[in-house]
Amino acid sequence: MSNPFAFLGLNIGTQGGMQPGSMGGPMPMGNLPMPPPPHPPQMDPSLNNQPLQFNINKNKPPMALTAEEKEREERHMMKKERDMHDLGMPDLMMPGHMGPNMGFQPMMGPDPMMGNMMMGPVTSFSQYGGFMGPSMGGLAPLGPPPEPEKEAIHTKSCALYPPAPGVPPPSTRERPPGCRTVFVGGLPENMTEDMLREIFDSCGSICSIRLSKKNFAHIRFDHEESVDKSLYVSGFRVQIGDSPDKANTGRMHVDFAQARDDLYEWECKQRILAREQRHHQRMVEDRLRPPSPPPIIHYSDHEAMALSEKLKGDDTFVKSSQILITWLERGDCNKRTANAFYSMVQSSNSHVRRLLNEKMVHEEEVQKMKEKFRHRMEGILRQLDQIETVFTSACKQKAWDHFTKAQRKNIDMWKKQCEEIKATQQDEFLSERQEDEMEMSDSEDSEEPVAKKKKQQENAHLLNLKDENDSLKCQLEAYKNEVDLVKQESKNSVAEIEKRLKTTQQALQGMQQQLMNSNQQLKAGEAELAQLRQLKQNKTSEASGEKTPTKEEKQVETPSSSVTPVTDREARLIGLISTFLHVHPFGASVDYISSFLQRCEIVIRSSDIEDLLERFATLFKQELHGVGASIEKRWLFTGFKV
């Protein structure tokens, strides 16, 4: 076992006594020294993938402290001395200094005080390089609080194990301004972008990942806060899957990266902030700057003539009067220019009559507005009375029993609100009216109180309004009854009309079916008649002994017999119609064909088109489409059908 007190010149054995050559004497068995602090676990060099750290401050002078840093350091030392003094500890300025009471003496030598101190019970080893004797009270050393232990992180494809406790955190470079990119080194050879995205996705949204073949990567985040979160996993050991081989394990190192894109975006933001700050400062300066007076032109004969004309105008009088005042205050009026100034003053005086006329006009407008306001207020009060009567009639027993509890509550609340609003509006209107009448009475020196007369008139007016409201209410109820009757009659008439329409539709469908059956029967009869005629002709030819023509001879003879004379106009119409119907395989009506021919600048009636189509039955065929009232006759082109 190594001796933890060798730096003091002591050689303490395992039994608590001092070895020969040590100072003091034998130490009692009951007062054993504290065991040495545990050493940190040794790191396996084969598993250390942490990047090399170089001392960049070598052979450089130390940086000078600023005044604020010096003051902060002095305050920290004074606070530390004050805390130790409150705890009953001697002042410790630096390691090895034993305080003013103990003196600075060498450790090697037969000092009785030192021997007694060393022979006493050793409670703990001070962090300042000395022992804490019994006078210290067994206080724990003052130091920074321990950091919380990091936990392992497991993802779908890999696992991250934290470093051993007590291992110093890996060093990082100075953070560049606007840094959003981190350097990740010490990655396993089999690491992929998806695995990196799984590891760093919890830090924030990732913009891009650039993975190198040399076991490092650059990760760019969308926000700067994500960079601080990603530094937490620096120093973790990465293991892909369950295989601990070198290709699947590595010691991760995360550090700030200096990217041109981050610097460019940060500079852009700084320029925008500076621009906004300058704009804000300029706005503040413009707002605080006093307004500059308008420029005043200098006096001259030409400017005086122009100003005299401007003084006559109503719109330009204000600005021109300011110029005249400035000229008079400057002393531009003298014997030579006295007549010009007199004419300008006379022009200014001519506006007095105009201003008085405008005042009278405005007073008349104010009076008219008062009258209009009075009439409008009377209308509003009248409508409020009507609304109040509506609520009173609704609260009567005849209608009140049909409302629900919630509806009654709302009606009561609305009625109270209406009464309050009506009372306040009526008081305001009466007070304003009374003030106006008082003014009128004062001007006319009338002795009778106007307010009483107005109240009487208003009461009579209110009574008349109530009577009118009752009569209007009766009329409204009568109108409602009539409307209900009309609605009921209209419903009945609509139902009857619908029934009639259904019966007519059924009748039309039956007639249509009968018509189709009759057409089929007619066609069958015509076919039988043609067969009978053919048989009759064959029998007559056999009886007469004539030779019956063959089928080929008939086919040769039929075209010559069926040929009808066709004019040029009819041939053109047949060509256009056949082309149009060929494009419409489902057929077209006669009106549709007529509209097409009119677009082709051919004037023809619909009846002529129908006659032409019936003449050439081998080319055109008529069919019926639709059901009921929507039956439509359509013509089809059958020239290509065999």
C-alpha positions in Angstrom: 0.0 0.0 0.0 1.4 3.4 -1.0 2.0 6.0 1.7 -0.5 9.0 1.2 1.5 11.2 3.6 4.9 10.8 1.9 4.8 14.5 0.7 4.8 15.6 4.4 8.0 13.6 5.2 6.1 11.0 7.2 6.3 7.2 7.0 3.3 5.8 8.6 3.0 2.0 8.8 0.0 -0.2 8.5 -0.4 -0.6 12.3 -0.8 3.1 12.9 2.7 3.7 14.3 5.5 5.7 12.7 8.4 4.0 11.0 11.9 4.6 12.2 13.0 8.0 11.0 9.6 9.6 11.2 8.9 12.6 13.3 6.8 12.5 16.6 6.6 9.0 17.9 4.5 6.0 17.7 0.8 6.7 16.8 -1.9 5.0 18.8 -3.7 2.1 17.2 -7.1 3.8 17.6 -6.2 6.9 15.5 -5.7 5.5 12.0 -5.3 7.9 9.1 -8.0 8.3 6.4 -7.5 6.0 3.5 -6.3 7.7 0.3 -8.9 8.8 -2.3 -9.7 6.2 -4.9 -7.8 6.5 -8.2 -9.8 7.0 -11.3 -10.2 3.9 -13.4 -7.5 3.3 -16.1 -8.6 3.9 -19.7 -8.0 1.1 -22.2 -5.8 2.7 -25.0 -7.3 0.3 -27.6 -10.8 1.7 -27.0 -9.8 5.4 -26.8 -11.1 7.1 -29.9 -11.0 10.6 -28.5 -9.2 13.1 -30.8 -5.8 14.5 -29.9 -5.8 17.8 -28.0 -3.0 20.2 -28.7 -2.0 23.1 -26.5 -2.5 26.1 -28.7 -1.3 28.6 -26.0 2.2 27.2 -25.8 5.0 29.8 -25.8 2.5 32.6 -25.5 2.4 35.2 -22.7 -0.6 34.9 -20.3 -3.6 37.1 -21.2 -3.9 40.2 -19.0 -7.0 40.3 -16.8 -9.4 43.2 -17.3 -10.5 45.4 -14.5 -13.8 43.7 -14.2 -12.2 40.2 -14.0 -9.7 41.5 -11.3 -12.5 42.9 -9.2 -14.5 39.7 -9.6 -11.5 37.6 -8.5 -10.9 39.9 -5.4 -14.6 39.6 -4.4 -14.4 35.8 -4.7 -11.3 35.6 -2.5 -12.8 37.9 0.1 -16.0 35.9 0.2 -14.1 32.6 0.6 -12.1 34.1 3.5 -15.3 35.3 5.2 -16.9 31.9 4.9 -13.9 30.1 6.3 -13.7 32.6 9.2 -17.4 32.1 10.0 -16.8 28.3 10.1 -13.9 28.7 12.6 -11.1 27.8 10.2 -7.8 29.6 9.9 -7.2 31.9 6.9 -5.8 29.9 4.1 -4.5 32.0 1.3 -2.7 29.3 -0.6 -1.8 25.6 -0.3 1.0 25.0 2.2 0.3 28.2 4.3 -0.7 27.2 7.8 -2.1 30.5 9.0 -0.9 33.1 11.4 -1.3 31.0 14.5 0.6 28.0 13.2 3.4 29.8 11.5 5.3 28.6 8.4 7.8 26.0 9.7 9.4 23.0 7.9 7.7 19.7 8.2 10.9 17.9 9.0 12.0 18.5 12.6 11.1 17.7 16.2 8.5 20.4 16.7 6.4 19.5 19.8 3.3 21.4 18.5 3.6 19.6 15.2 4.1 16.3 16.8 1.1 16.8 19.0 -1.0 17.7 16.1 0.2 14.7 14.1 -0.4 12.4 17.0 -3.9 13.6 17.6 -6.9 12.1 15.8 -6.7 12.8 12.1 -10.3 13.4 10.9 -9.8 14.3 7.3 -7.3 15.7 4.7 -7.9 19.3 3.8 -8.2 20.3 0.2 -5.8 23.2 0.9 -2.8 20.9 1.5 -3.0 20.4 5.3 -4.8 18.4 8.0 -8.1 19.3 9.6 -7.5 18.7 13.3 -10.1 18.3 16.1 -10.6 22.1 16.2 -12.1 21.9 12.7 -15.1 19.9 13.9 -14.8 17.3 11.1 -16.1 19.7 8.4 -16.2 18.4 4.8 -13.9 20.1 2.3 -15.4 23.1 0.5 -15.6 22.3 -3.3 -17.9 22.5 -6.3 -21.1 20.3 -6.2 -20.7 17.0 -8.0 -22.2 16.8 -11.5 -25.1 14.5 -12.1 -24.1 11.2 -13.6 -24.9 10.7 -17.3 -27.1 7.8 -18.4 -26.7 5.5 -21.4 -28.7 6.3 -24.5 -30.2 3.5 -26.6 -31.5 3.9 -30.2 -32.8 1.4 -32.7 -29.5 0.6 -34.3 -26.8 1.6 -31.7 -26.2 2.4 -28.0 -24.2 5.3 -26.4 -22.5 4.6 -23.1 -21.4 7.6 -20.9 -17.8 8.1 -19.8 -16.7 6.9 -16.3 -17.5 9.3 -13.5 -14.6 11.7 -12.7 -13.2 11.8 -16.2 -12.8 15.5 -17.2 -15.1 16.6 -20.1 -13.5 16.9 -23.5 -12.3 20.3 -24.5 -14.1 22.4 -27.2 -12.9 25.2 -29.4 -14.3 28.7 -29.1 -17.8 28.9 -30.4 -18.0 30.7 -33.8 -20.7 33.4 -34.2 -24.0 32.0 -35.4 -22.7 28.4 -35.1 -25.3 25.8 -36.3 -22.9 23.1 -37.4 -21.0 20.6 -35.1 -18.1 18.4 -35.8 -18.6 14.7 -34.7 -15.4 12.7 -34.5 -14.4 9.2 -33.3 -17.2 7.5 -35.2 -17.1 3.7 -35.9 -16.4 2.7 -39.5 -19.9 1.2 -40.0 -21.7 4.4 -38.9 -24.3 5.6 -41.3 -26.3 8.9 -41.8 -29.5 7.3 -40.5 -27.8 6.2 -37.3 -26.4 9.8 -36.8 -29.9 11.2 -37.4 -31.3 8.8 -34.8 -28.7 10.0 -32.2 -29.0 13.7 -32.8 -32.6 14.0 -33.8 -33.6 14.6 -30.2 -31.4 17.7 -30.1 -33.5 19.5 -32.7 -34.4 19.5 -36.4 -31.4 18.6 -38.6 -30.8 20.5 -41.8 -28.1 18.3 -43.4 -25.5 15.6 -42.5 -22.1 15.2 -44.3 -20.5 11.9 -43.4 -16.8 11.4 -44.3 -15.0 8.1 -44.9 -12.4 9.1 -42.3 -14.8 8.4 -39.4 -16.1 12.0 -38.8 -19.1 13.9 -39.8 -20.5 17.5 -39.9 -24.1 18.0 -38.8 -26.0 21.2 -39.5 -29.1 22.0 -37.4 -31.9 24.5 -38.1 -31.5 26.3 -34.8 -28.5 27.4 -32.7 -30.0 25.9 -29.5 -29.6 22.4 -30.9 -25.8 22.8 -31.0 -25.7 23.2 -27.2 -27.8 20.1 -26.7 -25.6 18.0 -29.0 -22.5 18.7 -26.9 -24.0 16.5 -24.2 -23.1 13.3 -25.9 -19.4 14.3 -26.3 -17.3 11.6 -24.8 -19.9 8.9 -25.0 -18.8 5.5 -26.4 -20.8 4.3 -29.4 -21.5 0.7 -30.1 -23.4 -0.5 -33.1 -25.5 -3.5 -32.4 -24.1 -6.1 -30.1 -20.7 -6.6 -31.7 -17.8 -4.9 -29.7 -15.3 -5.1 -32.5 -13.4 -2.0 -33.6 -15.4 -1.4 -36.7 -18.6 -1.0 -34.6 -17.3 0.9 -31.6 -15.8 4.3 -31.1 -15.4 7.2 -28.7 -17.6 10.1 -29.9 -16.3 13.7 -29.8 -18.6 16.6 -30.5 -17.2 20.1 -31.0 -18.2 23.4 -32.6 -17.5 23.6 -36.4 -16.8 26.8 -38.3 -19.0 26.7 -41.4 -19.2 29.4 -44.1 -22.9 29.1 -44.4 -23.4 29.7 -40.7 -21.1 32.7 -40.7 -22.8 34.1 -43.8 -26.3 33.8 -42.3 -25.1 35.3 -39.1 -23.6 38.3 -40.9 -26.9 38.7 -42.9 -28.9 38.7 -39.6 -26.5 41.2 -38.1 -26.8 43.5 -41.1 -30.6 43.2 -40.9 -30.5 44.1 -37.2 -28.1 47.0 -37.7 -30.3 48.2 -40.6 -33.4 48.0 -38.4 -31.6 49.7 -35.5 -30.5 52.6 -37.8 -34.0 52.9 -39.1 -35.5 53.0 -35.6 -32.9 55.5 -34.5 -33.6 57.7 -37.5 -37.4 57.5 -36.8 -36.8 58.5 -33.2 -34.6 61.4 -34.2 -37.2 62.6 -36.8 -40.0 62.3 -34.2 -38.0 64.3 -31.6 -36.8 66.9 -34.1 -38.9 70.1 -33.9 -40.7 70.9 -37.1 -39.0 73.4 -39.3 -41.0 76.5 -40.2 -42.0 76.8 -43.9 -39.7 78.9 -46.0 -40.7 82.5 -46.5 -40.0 84.2 -49.8 -38.3 87.6 -49.8 -40.3 90.7 -50.6 -40.4 92.0 -54.2 -42.9 93.9 -56.3 -43.7 90.8 -58.3 -44.2 88.7 -55.2 -46.3 91.4 -53.6 -48.7 91.4 -56.6 -48.9 87.6 -56.5 -49.5 87.6 -52.8 -52.3 90.2 -53.1 -54.1 87.8 -55.5 -53.6 84.9 -53.2 -55.1 86.9 -50.3 -58.3 87.2 -52.1 -58.8 83.5 -52.4 -60.4 81.4 -49.7 -58.1 78.4 -50.0 -54.8 80.3 -50.1 -55.6 82.9 -47.5 -54.0 81.1 -44.5 -50.5 80.6 -46.1 -50.5 84.0 -47.8 -51.4 85.8 -44.5 -48.4 84.2 -42.8 -46.2 85.6 -45.5 -47.7 89.0 -45.1 -47.1 88.9 -41.3 -43.5 87.9 -41.8 -42.9 90.8 -44.2 -44.4 93.3 -41.8 -42.3 92.0 -38.9 -39.1 92.1 -41.0 -39.7 95.8 -41.8 -40.2 95.5 -45.5 -43.0 98.1 -45.3 -41.6 101.6 -46.2 -42.7 104.7 -48.0 -42.1 103.1 -51.4 -44.0 99.9 -50.6 -46.7 101.4 -48.3 -49.4 101.4 -51.0 -48.8 97.7 -51.9 -49.0 96.7 -48.2 -52.2 98.8 -47.8 -53.9 96.9 -50.6 -52.8 93.6 -49.1 -54.2 94.6 -45.7 -57.4 95.7 -47.3 -57.7 92.3 -49.0 -57.3 90.6 -45.6 -60.0 92.8 -44.2 -62.4 91.7 -46.9 -62.5 88.2 -45.4 -64.2 89.4 -42.2 -67.6 89.6 -43.9 -67.1 86.1 -45.4 -66.2 84.6 -42.1 -69.3 86.1 -40.5 -71.5 84.7 -43.2 -69.9 81.2 -42.8 -70.6 81.4 -39.1 -74.2 82.1 -39.7 -74.4 79.2 -42.1 -72.9 76.9 -39.6 -75.3 78.0 -36.9 -78.2 77.2 -39.2 -76.8 73.8 -39.9 -76.3 73.2 -36.1 -80.0 74.1 -35.6 -81.1 71.8 -38.3 -79.1 69.0 -36.9 -80.6 69.6 -33.5 -84.1 69.4 -35.0 -83.2 66.2 -36.9 -81.7 64.7 -33.7 -84.9 65.5 -31.8 -87.1 63.8 -34.4 -84.8 60.8 -34.5 -84.9 60.5 -30.7 -88.7 60.7 -30.7 -88.8 57.8 -33.3 -86.4 55.8 -31.1 -88.4 56.3 -28.0 -91.6 55.4 -29.9 -90.0 52.1 -31.0 -88.8 51.4 -27.4 -92.4 51.9 -26.3 -93.6 49.4 -28.8 -91.0 46.9 -27.7 -92.0 47.4 -24.1 -95.7 46.7 -25.0 -94.5 43.5 -26.8 -92.9 42.3 -23.6 -95.9 43.2 -21.5 -98.3 41.4 -23.9 -96.0 38.4 -23.9 -96.0 38.3 -20.0 -99.8 38.0 -19.9 -101.3 34.7 -18.8 -102.7 33.9 -22.2 -99.2 33.6 -23.8 -97.0 33.2 -20.7 -98.1 29.6 -19.9 -96.8 28.4 -23.3 -93.2 29.5 -22.8 -90.6 27.3 -21.1 -88.8 28.3 -17.9 -85.7 29.4 -19.7 -87.7 31.4 -22.2 -89.6 33.2 -19.4 -86.4 34.0 -17.7 -85.0 35.6 -20.9 -88.2 37.5 -21.6 -88.1 39.0 -18.0 -84.4 39.9 -18.4 -85.1 41.5 -21.8 -88.0 43.5 -20.5 -86.0 44.9 -17.6 -83.2 45.9 -19.9 -85.6 47.6 -22.3 -87.3 49.5 -19.4 -83.9 50.7 -18.1 -82.7 51.8 -21.5 -86.0 53.5 -22.2 -85.9 55.4 -18.9 -82.3 56.5 -19.4 -82.8 57.6 -23.0 -86.1 59.4 -22.1 -84.4 61.3 -19.2 -81.5 62.4 -21.4 -83.9 63.5 -24.1 -86.1 65.4 -21.7 -83.1 67.0 -20.0 -81.7 68.2 -23.4 -85.1 69.3 -24.5 -85.7 71.2 -21.2 -82.3 72.9 -21.6 -83.2 74.0 -25.1 -86.6 75.3 -23.9 -85.0 77.1 -21.0 -82.7 78.8 -23.4 -85.6 79.8 -25.6 -87.6 81.0 -22.6 -84.8 83.1 -21.4 -84.4 84.7 -24.8 -88.2 85.3 -25.0 -88.5 86.2 -21.2 -91.5 83.9 -20.9 -92.8 83.4 -17.3 -94.6 80.1 -17.7 -92.5 77.0 -17.0 -91.9 75.2 -20.2 -91.0 71.9 -18.6 -94.5 71.3 -17.3 -96.1 72.0 -20.7 -93.6 69.7 -22.4 -94.3 66.9 -19.9 -98.0 67.2 -20.4 -97.6 67.1 -24.1 -95.3 64.2 -23.9 -97.8 62.3 -21.6 -100.6 62.9 -24.1 -98.3 61.8 -26.9 -97.4 58.7 -25.0 -101.1 57.8 -24.5 -101.7 58.2 -28.2 -98.8 56.0 -29.0 -100.1 53.3 -26.6 -103.5 53.3 -28.3 -101.9 53.1 -31.7 -99.7 50.2 -30.5 -102.7 48.2 -29.3 -104.5 48.7 -32.6 -101.4 47.7 -34.5 -101.1 44.6 -32.3 -104.6 43.5 -33.2 -103.9 44.0 -36.9 -100.7 42.0 -36.6 -102.6 39.0 -35.0 -105.2 39.2 -37.8 -102.5 39.2 -40.5 -100.8 36.2 -38.8 -104.0 34.2 -38.9 -104.5 35.0 -42.6 -100.9 34.0 -43.4 -101.5 30.6 -41.6 -104.6 30.0 -43.7 -102.8 30.9 -46.9 -100.0 28.5 -46.1 -102.4 25.7 -45.3 -104.2 26.2 -48.6 -101.0 26.4 -50.6 -99.8 23.1 -49.1 -103.1 21.4 -50.0 -103.0 22.8 -53.6 -99.4 21.6 -54.0 -100.2 18.1 -52.9 -103.1 17.9 -55.4 -100.9 19.2 -58.2 -98.3 16.6 -57.4 -100.9 13.8 -57.5 -102.2 15.0 -60.9 -98.7 15.1 -62.3 -98.0 11.6 -61.2 -101.3 10.3 -62.8 -100.5 12.2 -66.1 -97.0 10.7 -66.1 -98.4 7.2 -65.7 -101.0 7.8 -68.5 -98.3 9.1 -70.8 -96.1 6.1 -70.1 -99.0 3.8 -70.9 -99.8 5.6 -74.1 -96.1 5.5 -75.1 -96.0 1.7 -74.6 -99.2 1.3 -76.6 -97.8 3.4 -79.4 -94.6 1.3 -79.5 -96.6 -1.9 -79.5 -98.9 -0.7 -82.4 -95.8 0.4 -84.4 -94.3 -3.1 -84.0 -97.6 -4.7 -85.0 -97.7 -2.4 -88.1 -94.2 -3.3 -89.1 -95.0 -7.0 -88.7 -98.2 -6.6 -90.8 -96.3 -4.8 -93.6 -93.7 -7.6 -93.6 -96.4 -10.2 -94.0 -98.1 -8.2 -96.7 -94.8 -8.0 -98.6 -94.3 -11.7 -98.4 -97.8 -12.4 -99.6 -97.3 -10.1 -102.5 -94.1 -11.9 -103.4 -95.8 -15.3 -103.3 -98.6 -14.0 -105.4 -96.2 -12.6 -108.0 -94.3 -15.9 -108.1 -97.5 -17.9 -108.6 -98.6 -15.6 -111.4 -95.2 -15.8 -113.1 -95.2 -19.6 -112.9 -98.7 -19.8 -114.3 -97.8 -17.6 -117.2 -94.6 -19.5 -117.8 -92.3 -16.6 -117.6 -88.9 -17.0 -116.2 -88.5 -15.6 -112.7 -85.6 -13.3 -112.3 -82.8 -14.5 -110.0 -81.6 -12.7 -106.9 -78.6 -11.2 -108.7 -80.7 -9.9 -111.5 -83.0 -8.2 -108.9 -80.0 -6.6 -107.2 -78.9 -5.3 -110.6 -82.4 -4.0 -111.5 -83.2 -2.4 -108.1 -80.7 0.5 -108.3 -81.9 1.6 -111.6 -85.5 1.4 -110.5 -84.8 3.2 -107.1 -82.8 6.0 -108.5 -84.5 9.3 -108.0 -83.4 12.6 -109.5 -81.3 14.7 -107.0 -80.4 18.4 -107.5 -77.1 20.0 -106.6 -78.5 21.7 -103.5 -80.1 18.4 -102.2 -76.8 16.5 -102.8 -74.9 19.2 -100.8 -77.5 19.0 -98.0 -77.3 15.2 -97.9 -73.5 15.3 -97.7 -73.5 17.9 -94.9 -76.2 16.1 -92.9 -74.6 12.6 -93.3 -71.3 14.1 -92.1 -72.9 15.7 -89.1 -74.9 12.6 -88.2 -71.8 10.4 -88.6 -70.1 12.6 -86.0 -73.1 12.1 -83.7 -73.5 8.3 -83.4 -76.5 8.6 -81.0 -78.5 10.7 -83.4 -79.6 14.4 -83.5 -82.9 16.1 -83.7 -84.2 18.1 -86.7 -83.7 21.4 -84.8 -80.1 20.5 -84.0 -79.5 19.7 -87.7 -81.2 23.0 -88.8 -78.9 25.0 -86.4 -75.9 23.3 -87.9 -77.0 24.1 -91.5 -77.7 27.7 -90.5 -74.1 28.0 -89.2 -73.0 26.7 -92.7 -75.0 29.6 -94.1 -77.7 27.4 -95.6 -81.3 28.7 -95.2 -83.8 25.9 -95.0 -86.8 25.0 -93.0 -87.1 22.2 -90.6 -90.0 20.6 -92.5 -87.9 20.5 -95.7 -85.0 18.8 -93.8 -87.4 16.2 -92.4 -88.9 15.5 -95.9 -85.4 15.1 -97.4 -84.4 12.6 -94.7 -87.7 10.6 -95.2 -87.0 10.4 -99.0 -83.6 8.7 -98.5 -84.7 6.0 -96.0 -81.7 3.9 -96.9 -79.3 6.5 -95.6 -81.2 8.0 -92.6 -83.3 6.3 -89.9 -85.6 7.9 -87.3 -85.7 6.7 -83.6 -87.4 7.8 -80.4 -85.5 8.6 -77.2 -86.6 9.5 -73.8 -89.5 8.6 -71.4 -92.8 10.4 -70.9 -92.8 14.1 -71.6 -89.1 14.0 -72.6 -89.6 11.9 -75.8 -87.5 13.2 -78.6 -87.2 12.1 -82.3 -83.6 11.7 -83.5 -82.2 10.8 -86.9 -79.3 8.4 -87.4 -77.0 7.9 -90.4 -77.2 4.3 -91.6 -75.3 4.6 -94.9 -72.4 2.4 -93.7 -74.6 -0.3 -92.2 -75.2 -3.5 -94.3 
